[in-house]
Amino acid sequence: MGEMRKGTPLILLLGLRRVGKTSLLYTALNESKQPWILVDCREFEERFAVSHQDFLEVFERAVNTLLKKHRNLSYYLKGVKGVTLGGFGMQFSFEGELRSSVVALLRQLDRWGSDQGSKIVVAFDEAQELHRLRGLNIQSVLAYTYDRLRNIVVVLTGSQVGLLYRFLQTQNPKTPLFGRSFAEIAVGRLNDKDAIDFLSKGFEQLDMKAGNDILEYCVDRLDGILGWLTAFGARASREGVKREVVDKVLEEGSRLAAEEVKRFFVARDVAEKRYRLLLRRLSEEPASWTQLKTFLEAKEARRISPSIFTNLVNNLVDSGFVEKFNGAYRISDPILSYGIRADLV
């Protein structure tokens, strides 16, 4: 990513689940030759709330990974208030004001980068999960980093794009990140031709033959979502390039996608039945806002206010399960559609 090399202070890497954002991020981090920290926020996916201790433990591990590669960094972290250094790396002491400790650590990373003549990349994978964080105003930390630390580049990836924007609130004048500009990089699914080409080249590298009919069947069933195509390639390398393997990936993937939807329901149990009905309707075919509202009202035999209904649809879009395409709404992942129709959700 050129934005990373240029030192753009805030970069958003956006796309649906399993389109390859994390793989792209790792490739960019390694090719940039810049020191980097990657905080994997996917660890928080199944939690209703994330404590500051939970977050700092994950953040510690990310910093310690960097420390192992760059031993001279420890010199810069000595004496940072709220941080201790020992034989197992750095730890937050959880004493005093936590934001000050995190900011102090980032300031020293910035100083280290300046002395090395290098930008330091601090990346948060699936950053929308930080909206559950309690006890630490991470938006304020990001705003300080943006404004004051010229040698730190922050990268946020997100598959629940609406939720990530809602978390950042860059358009809200009452929030820390208001008015900050950022670079946005969208990662999309492959078109049919590129998806078949991706699979063909992968099997060529393995010295395996893959008939075009099987590859077309695979792309038709799994779409151009890189994660599913990669899963097929990995399984086919063991079991052979055949339709049954595509079907196995479809079955297993649909169960995984269904579990993600069920986690979405956990915090929305009051409206769960409505979400289920809307997803079931969209798994059959795309529909407009009006068609969906009419459908739900018919199912409930009562009128639903436009604002309440819009909120329902927006929540599905923000969470990445539904997308708007050519003026209509549709399930964003065909494997999820399959799982819904198979009554897995």
HULINBEL-V99644 format. One record per backbone hydrogen bond with DSSP energy under -0.5 kcal/mol. CO is the residue of the C=O (numbers start at 1). NH is the residue of the N-H. If there is no record, write none. Layout:
# HULINBEL-V99644
<<CO;NH> <CO;NH>>
This chain:
# HULINBEL-V99644
<<1;4> <1;5> <2;6> <3;7> <3;8> <4;7> <9;154> <10;183> <11;13> <11;156> <12;14> <12;185> <13;158> <14;187> <16;19> <18;227> <20;24> <21;25> <22;26> <23;27> <24;28> <25;29> <26;30> <27;31> <28;32> <29;33> <29;34> <30;33> <35;121> <37;39> <37;123> <38;40> <39;41> <39;125> <40;43> <41;44> <42;45> <44;47> <49;51> <50;134> <51;55> <52;56> <53;57> <54;58> <55;59> <56;60> <57;61> <58;62> <59;63> <60;64> <61;65> <62;66> <63;67> <64;68> <65;69> <66;69> <66;70> <70;73> <71;74> <72;75> <72;76> <73;76> <73;77> <74;78> <77;80> <80;83> <82;93> <82;94> <84;91> <86;89> <89;86> <91;84> <96;98> <97;101> <98;102> <99;103> <100;104> <101;105> <102;106> <103;107> <104;108> <105;109> <106;110> <107;111> <108;112> <109;113> <110;114> <111;115> <112;116> <113;117> <113;118> <114;117> <119;121> <120;122> <120;153> <121;37> <121;123> <122;155> <123;39> <123;125> <124;127> <124;157> <125;41> <126;129> <127;130> <128;131> <129;132> <130;133> <132;50> <134;52> <136;138> <137;141> <138;142> <139;143> <140;144> <141;145> <142;146> <143;147> <144;148> <144;149> <145;149> <148;150> <149;152> <151;120> <152;154> <153;122> <153;155> <154;11> <155;124> <156;13> <157;127> <158;15> <159;161> <160;164> <161;165> <162;166> <163;167> <164;168> <165;169> <169;172> <170;179> <171;173> <172;175> <175;178> <177;180> <183;12> <183;185> <184;186> <185;14> <186;188> <191;195> <192;196> <193;197> <194;198> <195;199> <196;200> <197;201> <198;202> <199;203> <200;204> <201;205> <202;206> <203;208> <204;207> <211;215> <212;216> <213;217> <214;218> <215;219> <216;220> <217;221> <218;222> <219;223> <222;225> <224;190> <224;226> <225;228> <225;229> <226;230> <227;231> <228;232> <229;233> <230;234> <231;235> <232;236> <233;237> <234;238> <235;238> <235;239> <236;240> <240;242> <242;245> <242;246> <243;247> <244;248> <245;249> <246;250> <247;251> <248;252> <249;253> <250;254> <251;255> <252;256> <253;257> <254;258> <255;259> <256;260> <257;261> <258;262> <259;263> <260;264> <261;265> <262;266> <263;267> <265;268> <266;269> <268;271> <269;272> <271;275> <272;276> <273;277> <274;278> <275;279> <276;280> <277;281> <278;282> <279;283> <280;284> <281;284> <281;285> <282;331> <287;329> <288;292> <289;293> <290;294> <291;295> <292;296> <293;297> <294;298> <295;299> <296;300> <297;301> <297;302> <305;309> <306;310> <307;311> <308;312> <309;313> <310;314> <311;315> <312;316> <313;317> <314;318> <315;319> <316;321> <316;322> <317;320> <318;163> <321;332> <323;325> <323;330> <325;328> <328;325> <329;287> <330;323> <333;336> <333;337> <334;338> <335;339> <336;340> <337;341> <338;342> <339;344> <339;345> <340;343>>
